[in-house]
Amino acid sequence: MKIFNWPKLKSNSFIYLTIITFLIGISSCKKDKKEDENISPKTGSRTELTIDSLYLYAKEIYLWNDALPSYGSFSPREKYAYISPEINALNKELFDISQLKINENTKLPFEYSYAGIPRYSYLETNFNRDIRAETKTISNIKNNDIIVSYSNDVVYFAISSFPKLDILKKDLDNIFIDIAERHPSTIILDLRYNRGGYIETTEYLANLIAPSKLHGKIMYYEKFNDILSTGNTKILKYQPYLDVNGNYVKINGRQATMADVDFSEKGNTYHFSKQGKLESIENIYFITSGSTASASELLISIFKPYFKVKTVGQKTFGKPVGFFPIDIDRYSLYLSSFLLKNADGWFDYFNGIEPNIIVDLPSSPILGDPDEIGFRSILLDLGMSRKHASKTKDASPKIKKIKIETNLLPKETLSIENRFKLK
């Protein structure tokens, strides 16, 4: 699940024209259509070409592209061109594609959902893309406070979102200066309302918690499909590569494209880079719910190989995948494109991360209070009764709240930040 803002492409017409060129090119390169069932007609309406493009991108960059049949067998135009309006046709096509790969553990599609839409992949109109990261809010987040409290040698830290790092960095640094001075052995990270956000912020928090001995060790890596990871993509040369400021990039005297990106496992491995002075953490507990998703789940995953990690509360949402935007005519397409694996290679939490300690979390908790059931369950698991905790100087700590100066959160993670490196 990033991170850096993925800028809006400068010209949607450029994308549309290049897609048409691609469709014509792959059609004309064969003398006989029967020679390759993946070619598409070189002519057609704007809607037909867009429908074809969605399939063709999925065939190369979708994480589960191996489940897609050939163009001739799938017949996207015949299935969807009659559906109106066009956005409905494309959403139906995307949903059908997303249901092809079956998870052998659940016997359901990896992107199965009760709502009739893909669990992860989605499509939106291009005019929304440049403002999406700044205007989409998450409905179940009650506020954006960070809450810190202490009980004995346990520090409690609740965070309801991961906004851009420059918004939060100063506050995080100050909070962890205070935490480090107390030398706690256990940290509780309350993510019950945290649906994700910017992974640059998630990583920074992880680096504040991790001890120096983890510096340089693998935090996580991103695994793309075989076409991408081996550099055999063809269609991505029609997607310009832009820097974090939205500018075109030159490579070897030409404009760089997404086909120039390094999608290999080595090129997409991220390591711990210790921040701050906290060195005493031995145990990490997470309080989770069904709203704990994406970058929040990644934070849990990356610590599992290195700490005694326990989750408390309810099962998480389950999103071990990420994506990047593809522009097709008037739309931005977000196809699940890579797995998020920790240092042990673990990623299989499509159905959510099950809690080690099941707790029915209240709807209106007093976060940071040791008597709150999630917090209390952890103290009991540590062998600390509330009565025992009350004998310490931090037994009834003042709950410290730090306001995050933004109500604006990204809809998803790993889709709005350009972390890609050129080969």
N, C-alpha and C positions, 0 to 999 in steps of 0.2 A: 503498500500500500507503500518526489517527490516531495523539503521538497522544494521545487522552484516553480514559479508560475509558467504554465504552458501558454504562450501568447496566441492571440487570435491571428489566423492567417490573413495576409494582406489582401488577397484577392480570391474570392470564391470562384470567380469566373475562370481563373487560372486552373483551379482544381477540376472544374467541370470540363474544360477543354482538354486537359491532359487525360482525364478518364475516357473521354470519347476517343482520343488518339490511341489509348491503350486498347480499348475494345476493338477498334478498327484494325490495329496492328496485329493483335493475336488472331484476328479472323483471317487476315490476308496472308499470314505467314504459312498457311496450310492450303494445299491444292484441293483437298477433299475434306469436308467437315467430318467425315467418318473416321479420319485419321486421329482425331483428338476430340473426345467428347466434352472437354472443358472449354472449348472455344465458344464464343457467343456471337450472335449476328452483328455485322458491322453497321447496320442501319437500324433505326427504330426511333420511337418518340423519346422525348426527354425523360419521361417516367420510366420507360422500358430500359433505357441506358442506366438510370439510377438504380433500378431494381437489379440489373445485372451486376453493377458495381458492388453492391452490398454483398452479393454472393461471392464475387471474385476476391474481395478483400478477406472475407471469412475463410476462403479456401487456403489463403496463405498465412494469415496472422492469427486466426482464432486458436486458442489454446488446444481445443479439441477438434482441430481441422481434419484429423484422420477419420472422423465419423461422417464427414460430408461426402455425399455421392458426387459423381461427375455433373458438369453443367447439364449435359443432355438428359441425365436421369432426374436431376432436381427440377429442371424446366422452370426457372423462376418467373419468366414472363407469363407463361401459361397459367401459373398458379396465382399471381398477384397483380398483374397489370390491370385487371378488370375492377379491382377494389378501389373505391373512392371514399374520402380524399386520399391523395398520394401517401401522406404520413401514415394512414391506417394500413395501407398496402405494405409499406416498409416495416412497420412494427410487427405485422403478422409474419412477414418473411423472417425477420430477426428472431421472433419467438420460435418459429418452426426450426430454424437452424440451431437454436440454443437447446432444443429438447432432444437432439439426436444422440448425444454421448451419455451413456448410462453409467452411473456410479454403482459398481458391483457390490459395494457395502450396503447401499440403501435400496438398490434395484429401481431407483428413480433417476431421472436426468440430473446431471450436476447442477444445472440451472433451473431445476424445478421450483415452481412457486405456486401457491394457491390462488394468486391474483391473476393468473393468466398472462403474466409478463415475465421475461427472463429474470432470474434471481440476481444476476450481476450485470450483464450487458444491457446497454440501452442506447437510444437514439434521441437526438434533440436538434432543433433548428439552429442554424449557425448564428443567427442574430442573438441568441441567448448565451453563446459560449463565452464571449469576452466578459460578461458580467456574472456568470454562474458562480464563480468562486467567491464573489464579493457580496452576493445578494441572497443566496439560498440559505435558509435557516433550518435548523433541525427542531422539529416541533416538540419533542419530549424533553428538551433541555430547559430546565427551569431558570437557570441563570448561568453566568460564566465565571462564578467565583472559583478560586482555588482555596481549599480549606485544609489547614494544617493543625494537628493537635498531637499531644504526646501522652503516653501512659507507660510509666516505668521506662524501660529502654526500647519501647516501641514507638515509632513515628507513623502517624496516619497522614496520608496525602490524597486528597480527592481532587480530581480535575475532570471537568465536564466536556472538554473539547481540546483539540490540538490546533489552535490557530497558527498563523505564520510565526516563525521563530522570532522575528524582530519585534513582534508585539509582546512576546512573553519572556524573552531571554533575560532581561534585567531582573524581573521578578523571580524567575527560577534561580538565578545565581544567588540572589539575596536569601531566598528560602533555604537553599542548600548550604549556604555558609552557616546558618543557624543550626541546621540539622547536623552538619559535620561536627560542630562544637559539642553536641550532646552524645556523640558516639553510639547511636542506637545499633542494636544487633538485628532488628527486624523492621522492615518497612511494609506498611499496608498501602497499596495503591487502589483507591476506590474509583473504578471505571464503570460503575453501574449505569451512568447516563452518557458515557462517552462513545459516540458512534464513529470516531476517527477524526480525520483532518490531515494536517500536513506532516509527512513523515520526517521532514527535517527536524520538527519539534519533538516527535516521538524519539528519534535517535538521540537528540540532545539530552532529553530526560534520562534515557537509558545510560548515557555516558556520565551523567551526574551521579547516578546510583552505583554503577559498576566500579569495582576497585581497579587500581592501577595494573594489577596482574592480568586483567583482561585486555589491556591496551594492545591493539594490533590483531587480536583474535577475531574470528569471523562472527559477525552479528547476524547476518542473514544474506541470502542471495536470491536472485530472480531467475527462474527457469522458463525459457520460451520454447515454443514447438521446434521441431527439427528444421523446418524451412528457414525460420528466422535465425536460430542459433548457429546454423551452418552458413549463413549469408547467402542463401539461394532465393531470396525473395526477388520478384520481378516488378510487381505492381507498386511497391513502395517508392520506386524512383519517381513516381508522379506526385509524391507528397513532399513539399519543400521542408528542409530542416531549418528551423529558426532558433536563434539563441534565446536566452532568457528575457531579453529586451524586445523580442519580436522582430529582430533583424535577420535578413538572409545571411548565410555563411558561405564563404568561398572555400573550395577544396580542389586542389590541382587545377586551378584556373577556371573552375566552373561552380555553379551553384550546388551546394550540398543538398542531398535529399535524405529521406528516412532510410533509403536503401544503403546509405553510407554508415548507418549506426551499427555499433558493435552490440549485437544481441547475444553474444556468447555468455556462458556461465561465469567465466573468469572476468569478463568485462562488466558484469553486473553483480559482483560480490562486494558487500559492504562490511567494514570492520569497526570494532570499538575504537574510540578515540577519547580517552579519559578526560573528563572535565571536572573541575572543582576538587575539593579535598576530602570528600566523604570516602572512607575506606573500611568502615566497620560492619557493613551489612552482610549478614549471613543467611537470612531467611527473607523471602518475599512472598507476601500474600496479595492476592487480587480479589476485590469484591466485584462481581460481574452480574450481568442480567442479559436478557435477550436484546437489549439495546447496545451492548458492548460489541463493537464491530470494527473490522478493517484495521486501521492503524493501532487501535487499542488491543486487538487480538494479536497483532504482530509484536507488540511490546511484551505480552505474555510469552509468546513463542520464543523470542530471542533470548530470554533469560533461562528457559528450561534446561539447556545443556550445562549451565554454570551455577545454578542456585537451587536450593530447596524451595521450589515454587509450589504454592497451593492456591487454588481458586475457591472462593466462597460465595454462595448465593445461588444464582441460576445459570443455566447454560447460555453461552454467548450466541451471537447471531450466526457466525460461521462464514467468513469471507477470506480465504487464503489466496485470493487472486488479485491481479491488478490489470490495468489497461492504459492505453494512451489514445488520444483523439485522432480520428481519421476524417478528413473533410471530403464529402461527396456532394457535389452541387450545393444544395441549400441546407445540408445537414452535417452534423458532427456525429460520428459513429464511435461508440465505445464498446469494443469487443473484448471479452476476457482474453488476455493475451499471455499472461505469465503466472506461474505459481510463486508463492513466497515461502521459501524454505529456511529453517534455522540452521545452525551449525551442525546439527545432527541429521539434517536432511528432512526433518519432520515438517509436514504441511497439512496432514489429513484432518482438518477440522471443518470440512464442508458442512457438517451437521451441527457445528458449534463445539466449543470447548466445554466439556462436562465439568461441573464443580466437584472438587474433592469433598467439600462440606456443603450439603444442600441446605439452603436457608430461604424461607419465604420473606423476601425483602418488603418492608412497608412502603406504601405509596408516598408518604410524606415524612421521611426520616429526618432526624436532627443529625446531619453529617458532622463527623468529628467527635460526637459524644460516645464515650466508652460504653454507655448503656444501650446504644443503638444496636440492634440485633446482629448486624453484619460485623461490626467492630467487636462486640461482646463475644461472638462465636470464635473469633480469632484469638482473643485473649484467653478464652477457655481452652482452645486447642494448644496454646502455649503453656498451659498449666497455671495461668494467672486468673484467679477469680476476681470479680469486681471488688470484693472485700480486701483481697491482697493488694490490688492496685491502689485502693484508697489509702493505704499506709505509706505510699510514696509521695514525694513532694509534687509530682506531676499528676496526682490521682484525679483531680478535677481541673484539668487544664483549661485555660482560656482558649477558645476555638478561634484561630486566626483566619480571617478571610481576606483574600487578595482578589480584587476585581480585575477581570480581564477586560480591557477597554475596547471590546468589540462584541456585537451581537451577530456578526456576519461570518458564517461558516461555510466551508465547501460542502457540496452535496456528498461527494465521495472523496476517497483518497486515491493516490496513485493514478490520477487521471488529469491532474491540472498542474503537475510539476514536471519540468523537463530535466531529468537526470541523465539522459542518454549521452553517451560519449561516441564521437566519431571513431571509425576504425583507424 
